[in-house]
């Protein structure tokens, strides 16, 4: 398989072979090229190794008994019958793990209450799906049968489901020790938003709801713990995004410092849902040590929907003020985030709702801003990181207000955006929450997306469609996001970890093979390819000759994992810095072997050579001289062919995009058909355009699910009604159109490679663009979209209400 597609531009092709003419003075350029994914031969042929594929000698299986009550006191647990089933090794409750302290996601943020999250429920349960007991048996089938015999007596407590009612309640408290269900509160304020809105010539306001979603990875959460009694070491194989973070906390919880290893093998998607610590990881690790046998747990889909951290669930009331020319003056917002029963580790309950408020001013110039957020505990599964984290909601709210403002002015939606987006000469730009946008293509993306979609022609086509009775709509969404967040931003919320830096180690072994080790953990990002491209270009070898090691906490001293669009920015930055140090070592050694000055030594295509000559050696020959041939090199030239460096971008990088959606709504069924979708994105210097396009396509598909299909529905008693894929609707190839992607590459000067993060952007912009397109299609009915997902049933109610109001007015 070729390492780079044949049509790649700019890749050096003139390296002479042994005995040829003078060698080229430049290394091949792999960064920016559509290198075929190095993971594909393994993953596409079924040779991947997931947790579910791993089988160890004497392995036993765990099944978790979960609460069927949303808020209740545990009166008693009777497991006698379950323990008598042949093949059952034991039934365990919280009392059997009293030495393991509850997990607390701390923060120094004012007005924040850190909940104590027990590994198994202690005294009471707070949501349907919370683990109460665990059965260990020789097979999962036996464990499930035994679990069905466990009897739990509950005393029901007042249910806490509606976030507004929960915020106001002083009696129905999930965590009585706090005296309130409001777990967090924070206010951002710049200028005098309320006063400016009162004086603004024009305003628009709305009450918006972004309902709960599931990350819905193809691979459910899976864990296998193995205990080495001789070494007193626990190895946890986990389908996690954050092996380093899990290792650090498990070492504390199990009182085993330096004795816990966490390995993330191949992982079948994460989308944020595998980016937190879960009770099952703690319990299977403790059980392996307790029983002296490997213990495996693989969640089924119903468990995953009920207990994996869920996304979004915000209620936002917002008002935007502007003048007669369409210039924005002020924005005021109240955000109520339903955070579920617990504050999740390590991100805290603040992660999702606070980011809604932080990013609400978006890519626009809004001089006056006030945003208050409250996070409320309810009897639902905890919320946590989900692809986009807060920004899908904030962009949906702001972009809806922008379109509402344009409608009120009779102005084109593109024109009002162009008038208010931060322009190239206005960077750096500080928004009302304090976030600083660095130079990125805000206006350029808007222009490019509209150019690709043929915006003016589409508007003409829309008029023709309306004359024919067709409900066609065009929606735009422009946004900015902070990616590859550095330590300055990372530690600001006071979380128990610093996620703002990453380390890398690159070494050449005695055979000349190159290995690069990272703390990141790929779960679909193609990191084995992109990181290999970076190392290969910097060192002068081919991508397929670089072995990437990731997802193993024992391989590196520090590394927190893959999330928040950080791996290319921070991991890639660390890769460049580290490989440059190693290349200098290589050149230092080679200068002696080739009898030339260091300045004249160059590398490329797996060889080291003297610039302008045919003198060369291979990396294998260099390694042999360093490690084996004691006569070739003097002591001062015997470099260790290894380097380790870290990278911290301090603040982070600014990424931007504009999405344009074209939809048609069926006037009879209210079904929404997505006809076209265009993305123009500026993610800095692209490492691999194929990978970038794949990330955009996947993100947009997830955004389509969020705006049209997906919703986790709880009834008034806290029972999850969408507990299987029969009821929880996810997008398929039928709902996802061809996605047209255009790229701008504003190089980030603060990153060694010029990279910006981009893994979440598709999910951030798509819901707002499609919602605006639907509202545009229904503009003649005076219907506004304020609640996601936009299902036919919701459209039926909205159109019915609008028609009724129109009749009353007439």
HUBELZI-V144564 format. One record per residue. N is the residue number from 0. RES is the residue in one small letter. OMEGA is omega in whole degrees, 0 to 359 (999 if undefined). Layout:
BEGIN
n->{N	N}
res->{RES	RES}
omega->{OMEGA	OMEGA}
END
This chain:
BEGIN
n->{0	1	2	3	4	5	6	7	8	9	10	11	12	13	14	15	16	17	18	19	20	21	22	23	24	25	26	27	28	29	30	31	32	33	34	35	36	37	38	39	40	41	42	43	44	45	46	47	48	49	50	51	52	53	54	55	56	57	58	59	60	61	62	63	64	65	66	67	68	69	70	71	72	73	74	75	76	77	78	79	80	81	82	83	84	85	86	87	88	89	90	91	92	93	94	95	96	97	98	99	100	101	102	103	104	105	106	107	108	109	110	111	112	113	114	115	116	117	118	119	120	121	122	123	124	125	126	127	128	129	130	131	132	133	134	135	136	137	138	139	140	141	142	143	144	145	146	147	148	149	150	151	152	153	154	155	156	157	158	159	160	161	162	163	164	165	166	167	168	169	170	171	172	173	174	175	176	177	178	179	180	181	182	183	184	185	186	187	188	189	190	191	192	193	194	195	196	197	198	199	200	201	202	203	204	205	206	207	208	209	210	211	212	213	214	215	216	217	218	219	220	221	222	223	224	225	226	227	228	229	230	231	232	233	234	235	236	237	238	239	240	241	242	243	244	245	246	247	248	249	250	251	252	253	254	255	256	257	258	259	260	261	262	263	264	265	266	267	268	269	270	271	272	273	274	275	276	277	278	279	280	281	282	283	284	285	286	287	288	289	290	291	292	293	294	295	296	297	298	299	300	301	302	303	304	305	306	307	308	309	310	311	312	313	314	315	316	317	318	319	320	321	322	323	324	325	326	327	328	329	330	331	332	333	334	335	336	337	338	339	340	341	342	343	344	345	346	347	348	349	350	351	352	353	354	355	356	357	358	359	360	361	362	363	364	365	366	367	368	369	370	371	372	373	374	375	376	377	378	379	380	381	382	383	384	385	386	387	388	389	390	391	392	393	394	395	396	397	398	399	400	401	402	403	404	405	406	407	408	409	410	411	412	413	414	415	416	417	418	419	420	421	422	423	424	425	426	427	428	429	430	431	432	433	434	435	436	437	438	439	440	441	442	443	444	445	446	447	448	449	450	451	452	453	454	455	456	457	458	459	460	461	462	463	464	465	466	467	468	469	470	471	472	473	474	475	476	477	478	479	480	481	482	483	484	485	486	487	488	489	490	491	492	493	494	495	496	497	498	499	500	501	502	503	504	505	506	507	508	509	510	511	512	513	514	515	516	517	518	519	520	521	522	523	524	525	526	527	528	529	530	531	532	533	534	535	536	537	538	539	540	541	542	543	544	545	546	547	548	549	550	551	552	553	554	555	556	557	558	559	560	561	562	563	564	565	566	567	568	569	570	571	572	573	574	575	576	577	578	579	580	581	582	583	584	585	586	587	588	589	590	591	592	593	594	595	596	597	598	599	600	601	602	603	604	605	606	607	608	609	610	611	612	613	614	615	616	617	618	619	620	621	622	623	624	625	626	627	628	629	630	631	632	633	634	635	636	637	638	639	640	641	642	643	644	645	646	647	648	649	650	651	652	653	654	655	656	657	658	659	660	661	662	663	664	665	666	667	668	669	670	671	672	673	674	675	676	677	678	679	680	681	682	683	684	685	686	687	688	689	690	691	692	693	694	695	696	697	698	699	700	701	702	703	704	705	706	707	708	709	710	711	712	713	714	715	716	717	718	719	720	721	722	723	724	725	726	727	728	729	730	731	732	733	734	735	736	737	738	739	740	741	742	743	744	745	746	747	748	749	750	751	752	753	754	755	756	757	758	759	760	761	762	763	764	765	766	767	768	769	770	771	772	773	774	775	776	777	778	779	780	781	782	783	784	785	786	787	788	789	790	791	792	793	794	795	796	797	798	799	800	801	802	803	804	805	806	807	808	809}
res->{x	x	x	x	x	x	x	x	x	x	x	x	x	x	x	x	x	x	x	x	x	x	x	x	x	x	x	x	x	x	x	x	x	x	x	x	x	x	x	x	x	x	x	x	x	x	x	x	x	x	x	x	x	x	x	x	x	x	x	x	x	x	x	x	x	x	x	x	x	x	x	x	x	x	x	x	x	x	x	x	x	x	x	x	x	x	x	x	x	x	x	x	x	x	x	x	x	x	x	x	x	x	x	x	x	x	x	x	x	x	x	x	x	x	x	x	x	x	x	x	x	x	x	x	x	x	x	x	x	x	x	x	x	x	x	x	x	x	x	x	x	x	x	x	x	x	x	x	x	x	x	x	x	x	x	x	x	x	x	x	x	x	x	x	x	x	x	x	x	x	x	x	x	x	x	x	x	x	x	x	x	x	x	x	x	x	x	x	x	x	x	x	x	x	x	x	x	x	x	x	x	x	x	x	x	x	x	x	x	x	x	x	x	x	x	x	x	x	x	x	x	x	x	x	x	x	x	x	x	x	x	x	x	x	x	x	x	x	x	x	x	x	x	x	x	x	x	x	x	x	x	x	x	x	x	x	x	x	x	x	x	x	x	x	x	x	x	x	x	x	x	x	x	x	x	x	x	x	x	x	x	x	x	x	x	x	x	x	x	x	x	x	x	x	x	x	x	x	x	x	x	x	x	x	x	x	x	x	x	x	x	x	x	x	x	x	x	x	x	x	x	x	x	x	x	x	x	x	x	x	x	x	x	x	x	x	x	x	x	x	x	x	x	x	x	x	x	x	x	x	x	x	x	x	x	x	x	x	x	x	x	x	x	x	x	x	x	x	x	x	x	x	x	x	x	x	x	x	x	x	x	x	x	x	x	x	x	x	x	x	x	x	x	x	x	x	x	x	x	x	x	x	x	x	x	x	x	x	x	x	x	x	x	x	x	x	x	x	x	x	x	x	x	x	x	x	x	x	x	x	x	x	x	x	x	x	x	x	x	x	x	x	x	x	x	x	x	x	x	x	x	x	x	x	x	x	x	x	x	x	x	x	x	x	x	x	x	x	x	x	x	x	x	x	x	x	x	x	x	x	x	x	x	x	x	x	x	x	x	x	x	x	x	x	x	x	x	x	x	x	x	x	x	x	x	x	x	x	x	x	x	x	x	x	x	x	x	x	x	x	x	x	x	x	x	x	x	x	x	x	x	x	x	x	x	x	x	x	x	x	x	x	x	x	x	x	x	x	x	x	x	x	x	x	x	x	x	x	x	x	x	x	x	x	x	x	x	x	x	x	x	x	x	x	x	x	x	x	x	x	x	x	x	x	x	x	x	x	x	x	x	x	x	x	x	x	x	x	x	x	x	x	x	x	x	x	x	x	x	x	x	x	x	x	x	x	x	x	x	x	x	x	x	x	x	x	x	x	x	x	x	x	x	x	x	x	x	x	x	x	x	x	x	x	x	x	x	x	x	x	x	x	x	x	x	x	x	x	x	x	x	x	x	x	x	x	x	x	x	x	x	x	x	x	x	x	x	x	x	x	x	x	x	x	x	x	x	x	x	x	x	x	x	x	x	x	x	x	x	x	x	x	x	x	x	x	x	x	x	x	x	x	x	x	x	x	x	x	x	x	x	x	x	x	x	x	x	x	x	x	x	x	x	x	x	x	x	x	x	x	x	x	x	x	x	x	x	x	x	x	x	x	x	x	x	x	x	x	x	x	x	x	x	x	x	x	x	x	x	x	x	x	x	x	x	x	x	x	x	x	x	x	x	x	x	x	x	x	x	x	x	x	x	x	x	x	x	x	x	x	x	x	x	x	x	x	x	x	x	x}
omega->{179	181	179	179	188	185	185	176	169	180	183	180	192	177	181	177	181	177	181	180	181	184	178	182	182	176	176	181	180	179	183	183	181	179	178	184	180	180	192	181	180	187	184	178	178	181	177	181	179	180	180	180	187	178	180	178	176	182	176	190	180	172	184	173	186	181	172	178	182	179	185	175	178	181	181	175	179	183	185	182	181	182	182	180	177	180	178	179	179	173	189	176	183	181	180	180	184	180	181	182	173	179	180	177	186	175	176	179	178	177	178	177	180	180	174	184	182	178	169	186	178	174	179	178	186	174	176	184	178	181	182	181	179	177	176	182	183	175	178	180	179	180	179	179	180	181	181	181	179	180	178	175	180	167	186	176	182	185	181	186	183	185	179	177	179	180	183	187	174	184	180	187	177	179	187	182	180	182	181	172	178	186	181	176	180	181	171	182	172	181	184	186	184	179	181	177	179	182	186	177	182	175	168	180	179	176	190	180	176	188	183	176	173	176	169	174	176	176	175	178	186	182	175	180	180	182	175	185	181	181	184	183	173	173	180	172	189	175	187	172	191	184	180	179	179	179	184	182	178	178	179	183	182	183	181	181	181	185	179	175	179	182	172	179	172	184	185	177	179	177	181	183	177	183	179	175	179	180	184	178	179	187	182	177	179	180	179	179	183	184	183	181	174	181	184	175	175	182	173	187	179	176	183	179	185	191	175	183	185	187	171	184	177	172	186	171	187	179	180	177	183	180	185	178	179	179	183	182	186	179	178	184	171	182	175	181	176	187	181	192	186	173	192	181	1	196	184	179	182	190	186	186	180	179	174	182	183	186	186	178	172	185	187	174	179	190	185	183	170	178	177	179	171	176	188	177	175	181	176	177	181	170	181	181	174	185	181	176	175	187	173	179	183	179	177	182	184	182	174	178	179	178	177	177	179	180	181	180	188	183	178	180	177	183	182	177	180	182	188	178	176	185	184	182	183	177	352	183	180	178	189	178	180	178	181	175	173	185	177	189	182	182	181	179	177	180	183	181	180	176	182	183	184	193	183	179	178	179	177	178	179	179	178	180	181	177	180	178	180	182	181	181	178	182	178	171	175	182	171	178	176	184	180	190	179	188	181	179	185	185	184	179	179	179	183	179	172	183	190	178	181	180	176	173	177	182	173	183	187	176	184	180	182	177	177	188	183	174	177	184	185	172	178	184	181	184	177	179	186	179	176	177	182	182	182	181	182	185	181	175	179	180	182	178	179	176	180	176	181	174	180	184	180	185	183	182	183	175	186	176	185	181	171	176	189	192	178	184	187	177	178	176	177	179	180	182	182	184	177	176	179	179	177	177	179	181	179	178	184	180	177	182	182	177	180	177	180	182	182	181	177	179	177	179	176	179	174	187	176	182	177	179	176	178	184	171	177	176	178	179	177	181	179	179	182	189	190	187	185	185	190	187	171	185	184	178	185	182	169	186	182	177	176	178	175	176	178	181	178	180	183	182	180	175	182	177	168	176	174	180	175	183	169	180	179	182	182	183	184	174	181	178	179	186	179	174	183	176	169	189	174	178	179	180	181	175	182	182	178	181	179	179	178	178	179	180	181	179	178	178	178	177	176	177	182	186	186	194	198	175	171	186	173	176	184	178	177	177	179	183	180	189	176	181	170	185	178	188	178	181	175	179	180	184	185	180	169	183	182	185	174	185	166	183	173	187	179	184	183	178	182	180	183	187	169	179	182	188	186	190	181	181	181	187	187	182	181	181	181	177	178	179	179	178	178	178	183	186	180	178	181	179	174	180	182	183	179	6	179	180	175	180	178	177	178	180	181	181	177	179	180	179	179	179	179	179	179	182	180	999}
END
